[in-house]
Amino acid sequence: MRYRHAHFSQIGIPEMYEKCKAQVETELSQVDYYAATTDMWSSRTTDPYISLTVHFITEDFQLKSRCLQTTFFPEDHTSENIATGLREAVAAWSLDAGRQVCITTDNAANMVKAPALNKWTRLQCFGHRLHLAVENALKNERINRATGVCKKLVCHFSHSWKARVALEKAQKELNLPSHSLISECQTRWGSRQMMMSRILEQQKALTLVLSAEKKVRHLIPTWQDIDVLESVSKTLGPLLDFTDALSGEDYVSVSYVKPVLHLFNTSILQRQEEDTDLTKKLKSEILDYLNEKYEDEATQELLNMASALDPRFKMEFISADNKPKVKARLTSQMLECQVTSSSSTEVEPKVADTSQEKKAKKSLGSFFKQSGTVTKGDSSLTLKDAVDVELNNYLLTPSIDKEEDPLVWWKTHKLGLCLSRGSASVLNLNCSLVLLPMCRSLLTALRGTHQVNSRKARRLLDKSKSFHVVCGVAICVLSVVHVSAHLVNAVRFSVRYSDDFPALNLAQHRGQDPRVLILTTVPGITGVLLVLILFLMFTASSYSIRVCNYEIFWYTHNLFILFYVILMVHVVGGAVKYQTNVEAHPPGCIWANRSKASSDMWSNQEPEGETEEESKEASPIVCREDAHFQPHFPQTWLWVLAPLCLYCVERLYRCIRGSAPVTVVSVIRHPCDVIEVRMLKSGFKARPGQYILLNCPSVSSFENHAFTLTACPTQNKETFGIHIRVVGDWTECFSQLLFPELERSEILPMMHQRRYPKLYVDGPFGTPSEEVFNYEVSVCVAGGIGVTPFASILHALLDGCSQYKLRRLYFVWVCRDLQCFYWFAELLCGLHHKLWEENRPDYLNIRLFLTNTQQLQSLTEEKYRPLSSRLVIGRPRWNLLFQEIGRSNQHKKVGVFCCGPKGISRELHKLCNSFSTSGTVFEYNKESFS
């Protein structure tokens, strides 16, 4: 026997300890953040000890607590010694103190100061703080007397066997519960409340027993004592369960502190009219004490974050002033942790609490259900955008039931799904917005209304093409984020497959190949197709491809129709699911196939003297059915439907409007491979500066090319014209159809017009050049064929300029070849002569620049003499030109319009932003086709 005892104490226990320690060290090595609790206590032999326990959440969202050590502490219990002991304990287990979220202690002065010396965040123990609040409120002479009476009663019945037998007999006669009296424990205020409550419960039986014996009749409580006991019991009764509930280790409790304090202030400890004066006094003193102790900023910040991250409460109990701060901190921490976060859809039932208490503890959530404070939610292109969207989605989604486990909720909503769903929400937004800039008729109508007269509103319309490009790039970037997150999710679906909840997982079994999972599910297949289409559209949209082969860009961009069809199918797959039968299968319940064993276990543990009803309350809930899951309702169509319908209606309107072919009136071949086409269409109206989309089925049935109107219909002339430069495959084919045999310019009368290819015109559509007439002074800068937007403006001025706001126009035309000026030489000379005849020579200022300086050239024809004198050989000096315009138009707003090479556009834009001479303001407007 002596040998066995020595083996157990010297070999067996140390081996078990080392094995357990190694297991705990392995767990702690995988912990990112942790919380701690510590306390000083004395053994039965009055030896002092200090304990340290850590609490952490595993990657699988299970809350675990590990008591690291209980160490003999013979030193003086000063805060310095305690702080040193705690530091040594944390270091001994290789824990990083910087990753400690907080440490919970009681409210003794030395325990309060020790974390501060270590610069650790401290959270006061709510149970101990509530104990102090109650003890402070119970310091009352009347309460002390009533407490003394209760103690004497308990002492009498504890020491008298005869009295106990008489009490049991009286309980049966009066049909009272067969409960024994409860003794008070000095360190637990709840025991005093339980003692008083039991005295009130057994009052009639106690009076019957004591009145039968003359020597102990003085122990019968007086009516004054009963009033005090009832007042105290009414105040402290609802608080009794909170101490135990908020001191648990098997469930999340810190997020309950703020809601509990709110519940105290608004319900449980709120003064009622029917309360006695003593009850009101007790409630006020407890409330004032608790509110004072929890009002410091550091504690409030910690509790706010804990409450916000609990899907049961979120922002419900956070003040309006603190909500922005909490959201900002949440965003910051989500950005920090997104790299290491991933998704998991495995859900495990919560283990039932097999407490040894005689009476089952109430859950904290039950108090909120009873008080009626259950709510359904708080109404309160970068990674940060995705995080912001996900955070807003989290805050706006309905709060879960107050008795559900928040860790189970978070287990199904890890950050991998956070990024994938957050990016999906932003993708939905961009997929809806990307269509709006393509509603050309709508933008043209808005541009023509009087409501859109401010420069900011016009600039937004001018940037419609840029907005479309930005949305497209955002879709591509967010698609990379979305796909990357779901690739991680696919691996997690396979690795973390849940055997308990197979319907929740996309994988069919644990370890399934993620590639098979992607290629055999609706979300996977449609996702691959969407990525392929998006890749083709994005690459074909590059500048090099659009210049070299516009047809590739055009055809691949029309794949957007197939993209939206597949997108609608993609969201039907339902990768993310939720439980539909929470009431029949609540978290933490015992499954039906385990109910018998569980019932046997509980029946063996039934405490003596407990009633059948209490035993039922204490036993765990047995599930009535298995958990059922179904996919979330798809929301993509809610985002895309309205813009898609608007776009479809707009395209239908344009299709009907452009269904009738136009009549080609004349075709003229100009120098430098430029063709002028004059057309006629019934009911066609346009404003100077607008453009049309031209379709020639003989060249391509589906291609539409944008060309600026160089002549608009007027009251005197219903024809309109465009100038086309032959620079690509489409324009080359179109030119051959127009001039199959002739090599010279051709103008034929209507009656003898030969057959031209059938043409369709869609439009007109607005451009920034329309705003030329909205300035008193405008500068039109054209580069080569970029003169076309301003040609229609010159034609409008030729027909009459008195109705416009414009008072001076600077026309600057830069060409590489002298022959290019002949395109509109007659128009410029005609307008020049008209203005001279009207005695308005300063209205139009013409500047022509010929950049080819290899040989001297000039417009030698007599009819072009006004242009010859204004022709400059060389590149324009924009700075000198702007200075001249500024001196001539001091304190005026000048509109600068450009259509030409990017080099000229960038330089003009820079000058407009930086020029500040003579108080003249230059506003830049760049021509672009959407």
ZAMARGU-4260 file (C-alpha; in steps of 0.2 Angstrom, whole numbers, plus 5000, padded with zeros to 4 digits):
<rodrens>
0) 5000/5000/5000 | 5014/5012/5004 | 5023/5008/4988 | 5007/5011/4978 | 5004/5028/4987
5) 5022/5033/4983 | 5020/5028/4964 | 5004/5038/4963 | 5010/5054/4971 | 5028/5054/4963
10) 5025/5046/4946 | 5006/5045/4941 | 5001/5063/4946 | 5016/5071/4938 | 5014/5062/4922
15) 4996/5067/4921 | 5001/5085/4925 | 5014/5085/4911 | 5002/5077/4899 | 4988/5090/4903
20) 5001/5104/4903 | 5007/5099/4886 | 4989/5099/4879 | 4985/5116/4887 | 5001/5123/4879
25) 4996/5117/4862 | 4979/5125/4864 | 4987/5142/4869 | 4999/5142/4855 | 4985/5143/4843
30) 4976/5157/4853 | 4977/5175/4845 | 4968/5184/4859 | 4963/5179/4876 | 4955/5186/4892
35) 4960/5182/4910 | 4953/5181/4928 | 4962/5181/4944 | 4959/5180/4962 | 4967/5178/4979
40) 4960/5165/4991 | 4964/5155/5006 | 4963/5137/5009 | 4955/5128/5024 | 4972/5129/5033
45) 4972/5148/5029 | 4987/5146/5017 | 4986/5160/5004 | 4985/5156/4985 | 4983/5166/4969
50) 4975/5158/4953 | 4975/5163/4935 | 4963/5157/4922 | 4963/5162/4904 | 4947/5162/4892
55) 4948/5161/4873 | 4938/5157/4858 | 4945/5144/4846 | 4945/5145/4828 | 4930/5134/4828
60) 4921/5147/4839 | 4921/5137/4855 | 4923/5146/4871 | 4936/5138/4882 | 4943/5142/4899
65) 4959/5135/4906 | 4965/5137/4924 | 4984/5139/4921 | 4990/5138/4939 | 4986/5140/4957
70) 5001/5146/4966 | 5006/5147/4984 | 5008/5166/4988 | 5016/5169/5005 | 5022/5187/5001
75) 5012/5202/5007 | 4997/5205/4997 | 5002/5221/4990 | 4997/5227/4972 | 5016/5227/4967
80) 5018/5209/4973 | 5002/5203/4964 | 5007/5212/4948 | 5024/5204/4948 | 5016/5187/4951
85) 5003/5189/4937 | 5017/5194/4925 | 5027/5179/4929 | 5012/5167/4927 | 5009/5174/4910
90) 5027/5173/4905 | 5028/5155/4911 | 5015/5150/4899 | 5023/5160/4884 | 5008/5171/4883
95) 5009/5188/4875 | 5003/5201/4887 | 4999/5212/4872 | 4986/5200/4866 | 4977/5200/4882
100) 4960/5209/4879 | 4957/5212/4898 | 4958/5204/4915 | 4944/5202/4927 | 4947/5204/4946
105) 4937/5208/4961 | 4936/5225/4968 | 4949/5225/4982 | 4961/5239/4981 | 4976/5229/4978
110) 4968/5219/4965 | 4962/5235/4956 | 4979/5242/4956 | 4989/5227/4951 | 4983/5226/4932
115) 4986/5245/4931 | 5004/5243/4936 | 5006/5230/4922 | 4996/5242/4910 | 4983/5229/4907
120) 4965/5233/4904 | 4954/5228/4919 | 4936/5223/4919 | 4928/5223/4936 | 4919/5207/4941
125) 4900/5211/4939 | 4895/5198/4952 | 4907/5205/4965 | 4901/5223/4961 | 4883/5218/4962
130) 4887/5210/4979 | 4895/5226/4985 | 4880/5236/4979 | 4868/5225/4988 | 4878/5225/5004
135) 4879/5244/5003 | 4861/5246/5001 | 4856/5234/5015 | 4866/5244/5028 | 4849/5249/5037
140) 4844/5247/5055 | 4827/5239/5051 | 4834/5227/5038 | 4847/5222/5051 | 4834/5218/5064
145) 4824/5208/5052 | 4839/5199/5046 | 4843/5195/5064 | 4826/5187/5067 | 4828/5176/5051
150) 4845/5170/5058 | 4838/5165/5074 | 4824/5156/5066 | 4836/5146/5055 | 4847/5143/5070
155) 4833/5136/5080 | 4827/5124/5067 | 4845/5119/5063 | 4848/5113/5081 | 4831/5106/5085
160) 4827/5089/5078 | 4810/5091/5086 | 4807/5108/5078 | 4811/5101/5061 | 4799/5087/5062
165) 4786/5098/5068 | 4789/5110/5053 | 4788/5095/5040 | 4771/5091/5048 | 4765/5109/5047
170) 4770/5110/5029 | 4760/5095/5024 | 4745/5102/5034 | 4746/5118/5025 | 4750/5111/5008
175) 4767/5121/5008 | 4783/5115/4998 | 4793/5103/5009 | 4808/5115/5009 | 4821/5117/5023
180) 4826/5134/5029 | 4842/5141/5021 | 4857/5148/5031 | 4866/5164/5026 | 4883/5164/5020
185) 4892/5181/5024 | 4901/5181/5007 | 4886/5179/4996 | 4872/5192/4997 | 4861/5180/4987
190) 4861/5168/5002 | 4853/5181/5013 | 4840/5184/5000 | 4836/5166/4998 | 4835/5165/5017
195) 4822/5179/5018 | 4813/5172/5003 | 4812/5155/5012 | 4806/5162/5028 | 4792/5172/5019
200) 4787/5156/5010 | 4786/5146/5026 | 4779/5160/5036 | 4762/5151/5041 | 4771/5134/5045
205) 4784/5143/5056 | 4771/5153/5065 | 4761/5137/5068 | 4776/5127/5075 | 4782/5142/5086
210) 4766/5147/5093 | 4764/5129/5100 | 4779/5131/5111 | 4779/5145/5123 | 4798/5147/5125
215) 4801/5151/5106 | 4785/5161/5103 | 4796/5177/5103 | 4805/5170/5087 | 4789/5173/5077
220) 4792/5188/5065 | 4782/5203/5069 | 4772/5212/5055 | 4785/5225/5054 | 4798/5212/5051
225) 4787/5204/5038 | 4785/5221/5029 | 4804/5223/5029 | 4807/5205/5022 | 4794/5208/5008
230) 4802/5224/5003 | 4819/5217/5003 | 4814/5201/4994 | 4804/5212/4981 | 4820/5222/4977
235) 4833/5208/4978 | 4823/5194/4971 | 4825/5198/4952 | 4843/5201/4955 | 4847/5184/4962
240) 4850/5175/4946 | 4861/5188/4938 | 4876/5185/4949 | 4877/5167/4944 | 4872/5170/4926
245) 4885/5183/4923 | 4899/5173/4932 | 4898/5158/4920 | 4912/5151/4910 | 4903/5140/4897
250) 4895/5154/4888 | 4898/5172/4883 | 4893/5184/4897 | 4903/5201/4895 | 4892/5207/4881
255) 4877/5205/4893 | 4884/5218/4906 | 4878/5234/4896 | 4861/5226/4892 | 4859/5220/4910
260) 4863/5238/4917 | 4850/5245/4905 | 4838/5232/4911 | 4841/5237/4929 | 4838/5255/4925
265) 4823/5253/4914 | 4814/5238/4922 | 4820/5228/4936 | 4826/5242/4948 | 4814/5255/4941
270) 4804/5263/4955 | 4786/5259/4954 | 4771/5268/4962 | 4766/5252/4972 | 4783/5250/4980
275) 4786/5254/4998 | 4797/5268/5003 | 4810/5255/5008 | 4809/5246/4992 | 4811/5263/4982
280) 4826/5267/4993 | 4835/5250/4990 | 4832/5251/4971 | 4839/5269/4971 | 4855/5265/4981
285) 4859/5250/4971 | 4856/5259/4954 | 4867/5274/4959 | 4881/5263/4965 | 4881/5252/4949
290) 4880/5267/4937 | 4894/5276/4946 | 4906/5261/4945 | 4903/5258/4927 | 4904/5275/4920
295) 4922/5277/4917 | 4928/5278/4899 | 4939/5263/4897 | 4925/5251/4904 | 4912/5259/4893
300) 4923/5257/4878 | 4926/5238/4882 | 4908/5235/4886 | 4902/5244/4870 | 4913/5233/4859
305) 4908/5217/4867 | 4889/5222/4865 | 4891/5228/4847 | 4899/5211/4842 | 4885/5201/4850
310) 4872/5198/4837 | 4859/5197/4850 | 4862/5216/4855 | 4873/5225/4842 | 4870/5244/4844
315) 4854/5242/4854 | 4861/5247/4871 | 4875/5259/4865 | 4871/5278/4866 | 4870/5288/4850
320) 4886/5298/4854 | 4896/5282/4855 | 4890/5273/4840 | 4901/5282/4827 | 4916/5278/4838
325) 4911/5260/4840 | 4909/5258/4821 | 4925/5266/4817 | 4934/5254/4829 | 4925/5239/4822
330) 4930/5244/4805 | 4948/5246/4810 | 4949/5229/4818 | 4940/5220/4804 | 4953/5227/4792
335) 4967/5221/4803 | 4961/5204/4805 | 4954/5201/4787 | 4970/5193/4782 | 4969/5178/4794
340) 4951/5176/4794 | 4942/5163/4784 | 4925/5155/4782 | 4917/5140/4790 | 4900/5133/4790
345) 4901/5119/4802 | 4889/5121/4816 | 4889/5110/4832 | 4875/5110/4845 | 4879/5119/4861
350) 4883/5107/4875 | 4869/5108/4889 | 4875/5114/4906 | 4875/5100/4918 | 4874/5111/4933
355) 4874/5103/4950 | 4862/5116/4957 | 4846/5110/4964 | 4836/5123/4954 | 4840/5126/4936
360) 4848/5143/4933 | 4838/5155/4922 | 4847/5161/4906 | 4851/5179/4904 | 4840/5180/4888
365) 4825/5175/4897 | 4825/5191/4907 | 4825/5201/4891 | 4811/5191/4884 | 4801/5194/4900
370) 4805/5213/4900 | 4799/5215/4882 | 4815/5222/4876 | 4818/5209/4862 | 4822/5219/4845
375) 4824/5213/4828 | 4839/5224/4823 | 4847/5241/4825 | 4842/5254/4812 | 4855/5264/4818
380) 4936/5252/4727 | 4944/5245/4741 | 4945/5232/4755 | 4938/5245/4766 | 4923/5247/4755
385) 4919/5228/4757 | 4922/5229/4776 | 4910/5244/4777 | 4897/5236/4768 | 4898/5220/4778
390) 4898/5229/4794 | 4882/5239/4789 | 4874/5223/4783 | 4878/5215/4800 | 4871/5230/4810
395) 4855/5230/4799 | 4851/5212/4799 | 4838/5207/4812 | 4846/5203/4829 | 4845/5185/4834
400) 4835/5178/4849 | 4842/5184/4866 | 4844/5165/4871 | 4853/5160/4856 | 4872/5157/4857
405) 4881/5171/4848 | 4896/5160/4845 | 4885/5148/4835 | 4880/5163/4824 | 4898/5169/4822
410) 4903/5152/4817 | 4892/5152/4802 | 4897/5170/4798 | 4916/5170/4798 | 4926/5183/4789
415) 4929/5172/4774 | 4910/5173/4770 | 4911/5191/4776 | 4923/5196/4762 | 4913/5185/4749
420) 4896/5192/4754 | 4903/5210/4757 | 4911/5210/4740 | 4895/5202/4732 | 4885/5217/4739
425) 4896/5229/4732 | 4896/5219/4716 | 4877/5220/4715 | 4878/5239/4717 | 4891/5241/4704
430) 4882/5229/4692 | 4867/5240/4694 | 4876/5257/4692 | 4886/5252/4677 | 4871/5252/4666
435) 4865/5269/4670 | 4879/5279/4660 | 4874/5268/4645 | 4856/5275/4645 | 4861/5288/4632
440) 4843/5295/4629 | 4840/5298/4647 | 4856/5307/4649 | 4852/5318/4634 | 4835/5322/4640
445) 4842/5327/4657 | 4855/5338/4648 | 4842/5347/4639 | 4831/5351/4654 | 4832/5368/4663
450) 4835/5359/4680 | 4852/5353/4675 | 4860/5370/4673 | 4873/5370/4686 | 4891/5366/4681
455) 4892/5352/4694 | 4877/5343/4687 | 4884/5346/4669 | 4901/5339/4674 | 4892/5323/4681
460) 4884/5321/4665 | 4900/5324/4655 | 4909/5311/4666 | 4896/5297/4662 | 4909/5287/4652
465) 4922/5289/4666 | 4909/5283/4678 | 4905/5268/4667 | 4923/5264/4667 | 4926/5266/4685
470) 4911/5254/4689 | 4918/5241/4677 | 4935/5242/4685 | 4927/5240/4702 | 4917/5225/4696
475) 4933/5217/4691 | 4943/5221/4707 | 4928/5215/4718 | 4926/5200/4708 | 4944/5195/4712
480) 4940/5198/4730 | 4924/5188/4729 | 4932/5173/4719 | 4947/5173/4731 | 4936/5172/4746
485) 4925/5158/4739 | 4940/5148/4734 | 4945/5148/4752 | 4927/5144/4756 | 4927/5129/4745
490) 4942/5122/4754 | 4933/5126/4771 | 4917/5117/4765 | 4928/5102/4762 | 4939/5102/4777
495) 4926/5108/4789 | 4912/5097/4784 | 4899/5094/4797 | 4893/5077/4800 | 4879/5083/4812
500) 4872/5096/4799 | 4876/5089/4781 | 4862/5100/4774 | 4871/5116/4779 | 4887/5112/4769
505) 4889/5112/4750 | 4901/5098/4751 | 4894/5080/4750 | 4907/5073/4762 | 4923/5078/4772
510) 4938/5079/4761 | 4929/5082/4744 | 4940/5089/4731 | 4936/5108/4731 | 4938/5108/4712
515) 4924/5095/4710 | 4914/5106/4722 | 4916/5121/4711 | 4913/5112/4695 | 4897/5102/4700
520) 4887/5116/4709 | 4876/5130/4702 | 4886/5144/4710 | 4903/5136/4705 | 4898/5133/4687
525) 4890/5150/4684 | 4904/5158/4694 | 4917/5151/4682 | 4906/5157/4667 | 4904/5174/4674
530) 4923/5176/4677 | 4927/5170/4659 | 4914/5183/4652 | 4921/5197/4663 | 4939/5193/4658
535) 4934/5194/4639 | 4925/5210/4642 | 4939/5218/4652 | 4953/5213/4641 | 4944/5218/4625
540) 4940/5235/4633 | 4959/5240/4633 | 4964/5255/4622 | 4975/5245/4611 | 4962/5232/4606
545) 4949/5246/4603 | 4961/5255/4591 | 4967/5240/4582 | 4951/5230/4581 | 4935/5239/4587
550) 4924/5224/4582 | 4932/5213/4596 | 4928/5226/4608 | 4910/5228/4602 | 4906/5210/4601
555) 4913/5205/4618 | 4905/5220/4626 | 4888/5214/4621 | 4891/5198/4631 | 4884/5209/4645
560) 4867/5202/4641 | 4873/5184/4644 | 4882/5191/4660 | 4866/5197/4668 | 4857/5181/4664
565) 4870/5170/4672 | 4871/5182/4686 | 4853/5179/4690 | 4856/5160/4690 | 4872/5162/4700
570) 4863/5168/4716 | 4850/5155/4715 | 4863/5142/4720 | 4862/5146/4739 | 4879/5143/4746
575) 4875/5152/4762 | 4860/5145/4772 | 4851/5148/4788 | 4841/5137/4800 | 4822/5138/4797
580) 4816/5128/4813 | 4825/5136/4827 | 4810/5134/4839 | 4809/5115/4836 | 4828/5113/4836
585) 4835/5127/4847 | 4854/5128/4849 | 4860/5118/4864 | 4846/5105/4863 | 4849/5086/4865
590) 4845/5076/4849 | 4832/5063/4849 | 4844/5049/4848 | 4853/5055/4863 | 4837/5059/4874
595) 4836/5043/4883 | 4854/5042/4889 | 4852/5060/4894 | 4836/5057/4903 | 4844/5043/4913
600) 4859/5054/4917 | 4848/5068/4923 | 4837/5056/4933 | 4852/5049/4942 | 4857/5067/4947
605) 4841/5073/4953 | 4844/5081/4970 | 4835/5076/4985 | 4819/5086/4990 | 4817/5093/4972
610) 4799/5093/4965 | 4795/5086/4948 | 4792/5103/4940 | 4809/5109/4946 | 4817/5093/4939
615) 4809/5096/4922 | 4815/5114/4922 | 4833/5108/4926 | 4833/5095/4913 | 4840/5099/4895
620) 4828/5103/4880 | 4826/5088/4869 | 4824/5092/4850 | 4808/5088/4842 | 4815/5087/4825
625) 4832/5088/4816 | 4838/5105/4811 | 4833/5111/4794 | 4842/5124/4783 | 4838/5133/4767
630) 4847/5146/4756 | 4845/5165/4759 | 4833/5173/4748 | 4843/5180/4733 | 4844/5199/4733
635) 4854/5202/4717 | 4838/5205/4707 | 4833/5218/4719 | 4849/5228/4715 | 4849/5225/4696
640) 4831/5224/4692 | 4827/5243/4691 | 4843/5249/4682 | 4841/5234/4670 | 4823/5238/4667
645) 4827/5256/4664 | 4841/5251/4652 | 4829/5239/4643 | 4815/5252/4641 | 4828/5264/4635
650) 4835/5252/4622 | 4818/5248/4616 | 4814/5266/4614 | 4830/5268/4604 | 4826/5253/4594
655) 4809/5259/4589 | 4815/5277/4586 | 4830/5271/4575 | 4820/5257/4566 | 4817/5267/4550
660) 4831/5269/4538 | 4837/5286/4534 | 4838/5294/4517 | 4856/5298/4510 | 4855/5314/4501
665) 4873/5317/4496 | 4890/5309/4499 | 4906/5320/4497 | 4924/5314/4497 | 4935/5326/4505
670) 4954/5327/4506 | 4964/5316/4518 | 4951/5301/4517 | 4937/5310/4524 | 4919/5307/4519
675) 4904/5319/4521 | 4887/5310/4522 | 4871/5321/4521 | 4855/5312/4527 | 4837/5315/4529
680) 4825/5308/4542 | 4808/5312/4546 | 4805/5320/4564 | 4824/5320/4567 | 4829/5334/4578
685) 4846/5338/4586 | 4856/5352/4594 | 4873/5358/4589 | 4887/5347/4597 | 4877/5331/4598
690) 4882/5314/4590 | 4873/5299/4583 | 4876/5281/4582 | 4877/5275/4564 | 4873/5257/4558
695) 4875/5250/4541 | 4869/5232/4540 | 4878/5229/4524 | 4894/5231/4534 | 4889/5224/4551
700) 4871/5221/4557 | 4876/5223/4576 | 4890/5237/4575 | 4885/5255/4579 | 4898/5269/4578
705) 4897/5286/4585 | 4899/5301/4574 | 4897/5319/4579 | 4884/5329/4569 | 4893/5342/4558
710) 4876/5350/4552 | 4860/5349/4562 | 4842/5350/4555 | 4835/5368/4554 | 4819/5376/4549
715) 4826/5380/4532 | 4835/5364/4529 | 4830/5347/4536 | 4845/5337/4532 | 4859/5333/4544
720) 4877/5328/4540 | 4892/5319/4547 | 4910/5318/4543 | 4919/5301/4543 | 4938/5298/4542
725) 4942/5281/4535 | 4954/5274/4548 | 4948/5256/4551 | 4940/5241/4544 | 4922/5247/4547
730) 4925/5264/4539 | 4935/5256/4525 | 4920/5244/4520 | 4908/5258/4522 | 4918/5269/4511
735) 4919/5256/4497 | 4900/5254/4498 | 4898/5273/4496 | 4910/5274/4482 | 4911/5258/4473
740) 4918/5265/4457 | 4919/5283/4457 | 4936/5291/4463 | 4930/5309/4463 | 4918/5319/4474
745) 4900/5316/4470 | 4884/5327/4473 | 4868/5320/4465 | 4851/5328/4466 | 4837/5319/4475
750) 4828/5314/4459 | 4843/5306/4451 | 4851/5299/4467 | 4859/5282/4465 | 4856/5268/4477
755) 4866/5270/4493 | 4868/5256/4507 | 4854/5256/4519 | 4858/5266/4535 | 4850/5267/4552
760) 4853/5281/4564 | 4851/5280/4583 | 4851/5297/4592 | 4855/5311/4594 | 4864/5310/4611
765) 4871/5324/4621 | 4890/5329/4623 | 4899/5343/4633 | 4900/5353/4617 | 4882/5358/4618
770) 4887/5370/4632 | 4897/5381/4621 | 4882/5393/4619 | 4880/5394/4638 | 4895/5404/4640
775) 4898/5422/4635 | 4915/5418/4630 | 4920/5400/4623 | 4936/5393/4617 | 4934/5378/4605
780) 4950/5368/4602 | 4950/5355/4589 | 4964/5343/4583 | 4962/5335/4566 | 4945/5327/4563
785) 4941/5332/4581 | 4934/5348/4573 | 4917/5339/4569 | 4908/5344/4586 | 4912/5362/4583
790) 4907/5362/4564 | 4889/5360/4569 | 4891/5375/4581 | 4898/5385/4567 | 4883/5380/4556
795) 4871/5386/4570 | 4880/5403/4571 | 4879/5404/4552 | 4860/5402/4553 | 4859/5415/4567
800) 4868/5419/4583 | 4857/5432/4591 | 4847/5420/4601 | 4862/5413/4610 | 4871/5419/4626
805) 4888/5417/4617 | 4896/5434/4613 | 4913/5429/4608 | 4920/5412/4601 | 4938/5408/4599
810) 4940/5394/4586 | 4957/5385/4587 | 4960/5371/4574 | 4977/5361/4574 | 4980/5350/4559
815) 4995/5340/4553 | 4991/5342/4534 | 4986/5358/4525 | 4972/5348/4516 | 4962/5345/4532
820) 4958/5364/4533 | 4948/5362/4517 | 4935/5351/4525 | 4926/5366/4533 | 4936/5381/4524
825) 4920/5387/4515 | 4910/5386/4532 | 4923/5396/4541 | 4924/5409/4527 | 4905/5410/4525
830) 4903/5414/4544 | 4918/5426/4544 | 4910/5436/4529 | 4893/5436/4538 | 4899/5443/4554
835) 4909/5456/4545 | 4893/5461/4536 | 4884/5462/4553 | 4898/5473/4559 | 4903/5460/4572
840) 4921/5456/4567 | 4926/5452/4585 | 4913/5438/4588 | 4923/5425/4579 | 4942/5423/4582
845) 4950/5410/4571 | 4967/5402/4574 | 4973/5389/4562 | 4989/5379/4566 | 4999/5368/4554
850) 5011/5357/4563 | 5019/5350/4548 | 5034/5361/4546 | 5044/5351/4533 | 5038/5362/4518
855) 5030/5379/4518 | 5011/5378/4513 | 4997/5391/4513 | 4979/5392/4507 | 4982/5401/4491
860) 4964/5402/4484 | 4957/5419/4484 | 4941/5414/4492 | 4950/5407/4507 | 4960/5423/4510
865) 4952/5426/4528 | 4959/5409/4533 | 4976/5411/4525 | 4980/5426/4536 | 4976/5417/4551
870) 4986/5401/4547 | 5001/5399/4558 | 5015/5386/4554 | 5020/5377/4570 | 5012/5371/4586
875) 5001/5383/4597 | 5009/5391/4612 | 4994/5388/4624 | 5001/5399/4638 | 5002/5414/4627
880) 4985/5411/4620 | 4977/5409/4637 | 4985/5425/4642 | 4979/5434/4627 | 4961/5428/4630
885) 4962/5432/4649 | 4967/5450/4645 | 4953/5452/4633 | 4940/5445/4644 | 4944/5451/4662
890) 4933/5445/4676 | 4923/5433/4665 | 4920/5415/4664 | 4927/5407/4649 | 4922/5389/4643
895) 4936/5379/4635 | 4930/5364/4624 | 4942/5352/4617 | 4941/5337/4605 | 4957/5330/4600
900) 4973/5321/4605 | 4976/5317/4623 | 4992/5328/4624 | 4982/5343/4619 | 4968/5339/4631
905) 4980/5336/4646 | 4989/5353/4643 | 4973/5363/4641 | 4966/5355/4657 | 4981/5359/4667
910) 4981/5377/4660 | 4963/5379/4665 | 4966/5373/4683 | 4981/5384/4685 | 4978/5400/4675
915) 4973/5415/4687 | 4978/5431/4677 | 4966/5446/4676 | 4952/5437/4686 | 4947/5426/4671
920) 4941/5409/4675 | 4943/5395/4663 | 4931/5380/4664 | 4937/5365/4655 | 4925/5353/4645
925) 4932/5338/4636 | 4922/5329/4622 | 4919/5311/4625 | 4908/5298/4617 | 4899/5286/4629
</rodrens>
